[in-house]
Structures are given as structure tokens and as C-alpha cells.
Amino acid sequence: MEYDSVSRGARAMFFMLTPNESSFEKVEDVPQYVQQATPFFVGLMVLELVVGFLKTGAPVITISDGITSLSAGMVSRLPLLLMRGCELSAYMHVWNHYRLVELPWDSAWTWWFTFLGVDFCYYWVHRFAHEVAVLWAAHQVHHSSEYYNLTTALRQSVTQPLTSWVFYLPMALGVPPSIFAVHIQLNLLYQFWIHTELIRDLGPLEWILNTPKHHRVHHGRNLYCIDKNYGGILIIWDRLFGTFAQEADKVVYGLVFPIKRFEILYVQLHYYLYLWKKSKTYKTISNKLSTFLNGPSWKPGKPRLGDHNDNPKVTGKEVPHNPRWSLPVQIYAVIHFLLVLKTYHDLFENKMILSQLTILGMTGYVLLTLTSLGFLIDQRPSSAVLELFRCVVMMTLLRYNYMKPLAPSLAVPTEAFVSLSLLYWALHSIASQLLGIKKAN
């Protein structure tokens, strides 16, 4: 049974499950494929790190960018601790009250129809997320890394699910929610492994499937890459609707205007503030609304999707933003990230037996930690004070057993490490205050 479970989990990552083993009558019976995929995420990322180092002699993942991408993935799923996902909730409402037909849940035809339907709807979710500025404000999170590796796949938006559910509602008129719940997860999981530079070409499969080669183009800020290759599993939608582009010149990754920041709330939300400020520069209601509803590069006098005349020229010699910070601080950040990742995992494992107040408090702690680590990476002046406060909170949670070490045998070392962290940041803050007073005098 254990082997079967591992086999199913591994095959789910590549959309290799059969209809028989992934069709369920009730939504409650559908496995949490995404949540159960964590070991495979970790395993594939380690494999990419090893193979990448052997091939290039350098790590394909930087600590600053990797922590930020993983943090974005964690933040994007935190709302699921408090409520069911928007996509499934809205889908079930339409199914329960407005369905026109009821396709059989145990039919292979229903399974394959749902696969095509979900992937087709995802194409339009993805395309609209690039062509409507307020939707791009959510999706830009996924494109904000200047690197392209498997951690980038997990750099997801916390706000995108608030709007993406609309595009899947037509399927609820006939497709059972249990089958939809399977495919919405498998579609997402497939897109994990295509975020790599190590796989160059898959031959004839490139004509039909979305592959690392096609998806690299999608993540590029080169002129030929922008707004191309939206497909999830299949690339045929892009070929049909005129949004396909072949990989050509060296792809330079990231946003057209790189944000060069790692603080997770800024990464998630900064573009909304940008749109608000941009809309305030216009006088007419029409232009203000168009700022949010037209393309991200739209300005008065330009077509609805805008143009790319103001884009910085891409030469292929661009170097990703990678701040210089000391090795001890990098090790410190990695250890604390692993500790909060364990807390995050335990939260999802035990959410059914924890009180809402406990879940809310621990969610706040996870956000505090990820924010503080971002401040450290960005080397913000207030990072020491914030980290001092976070260490006080962490020590309190450890003492009252709200947090667990990575392993039972590491309980004492973990508490000692947190105590030393607290002492270090306390001394650092005192020294900074004294230095500030001395300079003032």
C-alpha cells in the first residue's frame, strides 16, 4: 500500500494517473494531491540542485530567491487553513443549484472531458491574468523571480484564486465537483516540473504538451516572450489562438521592470499600490477604470493591451538581482526558514483538531517569520528590531508547545538556537541604539 501511494503521488506530478484510480463519487473522497506532493516537490528541487551543480558548476537556486519563492507558495495557501478554496466552493454552489446535466462520475469519457475542459479554462484564466491589469497585479507574483528553477513554480499569488474561480464555472453545469477537484489539482501539479532550465527539448512532445522549453518563453521579459505560451498542460491552445512562440534568443527572466525586493508582502501586493497611484494621475473616470481593466502597459492613447515601447531593452547580458549578505546570516535564515516550514506543515496536518484562534495565531506567526526573513534578505534598517520581536514570539510558542522542532531529538538544540538568536538580536539592537546616540552627539 505504501508503494502504491508513493507511485500514485509521483505519477500525479506528471499527469500520469489513470481515470480508474483518480475518479471519485464525492468531493470528500478526493485526495489532497497538492498537499501530499510536498515530498516530491522537495525531492525534485534537491535533484535539480545536484544535477544543475554537476552540469554548470554553480547552484541553480540562490538562497535569497529560493526562500522568497517558497515563502510566496506558503503564503498563497494560508487562506486554506481558514476556509475552503474559492474555486471549489463556487463550483459546488453552481453545481448544486444550476447544473443542466449530470455527467457520470465513474466514466472515463467524463474524466477526459474534464481534463480538456480544465486545461482550456486555465488557458483563459492565465491569458486574462496577463491582459487585465488588476488580474496581473495578482499573477505578477509568479513572474517576479529573475531566476527560472523549480522553486519558481511555487512562487504563487495569495489573491489570484479570488478571481480565477469565475472561469471554471461553466464546467459546473455538467461536470461533477469530485472530478473537477481532481483535475484542478493535477493541472497545477503538472506545471511544477516544467519550471527548469535543465530539460532542453522533448522532441515530438513539444507539439502537444506544455514543456520546460515552452514555459521558459512564457517567463521571459524579452520582447518575443511577452504574453506568450499560456497553456497549462497542453500547448495546443496557444497554437490555436495565436499566442504561441518558440524559444529563440536567450531568455531573460522576470518582470519587465524587476522589483529587486524579497519582502514577501511587498512581492505579493506592491502592484495593487502601483495601479492605485497610476489611476490617481488621470482625471477622467474612464481612464481611471481603464488603468485596472486594460493591459498592464496601457496608457491613454494606446491600444487596450498597451504596447512595449517603454520597456527596457533586453540585451541577454542582464544579471539577476542577488544581494550580497554574509554566509552566517544566510545559514541563520535557512535554519529559521526550515523551522517555520515545519510549523506550516504541522498547521495543515492538524487543522481539523486545532481551534480557529490557534490557527489564526499560528498563521500570523508564519506571516511574521516570512516577513522578517524578507527584511533580513533586503537588509532593511528595521530588520533587527523585527527579528528580535519574532524571536520573542517564537520562544514563547516553543515554551507552550505550539511549535515543534524538526525532530524530537532536536528539541533542546532548537530551544538553545532560538535563545542565542534572541540574545544576538537584543545585543544588536542595543548596539545600534548606542551607535545612533553617539552619532547624534
Salt bridges, closest charged atoms under 4 A:
GLU21 OE2 - ARG11 NH1 2.56
ASP65 OD1 - ARG155 NH2 2.98
GLU102 OE1 - ARG99 NH2 3.31
GLU131 OE2 - ARG127 NE 3.00
GLU131 OE1 - ARG304 NH2 3.55
GLU146 OE1 - ARG221 NH1 3.88
ASP201 OD2 - LYS213 NZ 2.81
GLU206 OE1 - HIS214 NE2 3.19
ASP227 OD1 - HIS130 ND1 3.43
GLU247 OE2 - ARG200 NH2 3.92
GLU247 OE2 - ARG216 NE 2.82
ASP307 OD1 - LYS302 NZ 2.92
ASP310 OD2 - LYS299 NZ 3.26
ASP310 OD2 - LYS302 NZ 3.20
ASP346 OD2 - LYS342 NZ 2.79
ASP346 OD1 - HIS345 ND1 3.83
GLU349 OE2 - HIS345 NE2 3.88
ASP378 OD2 - ARG261 NE 3.64
GLU387 OE2 - ARG390 NH2 2.71
GLU415 OE2 - ARG399 NE 2.70
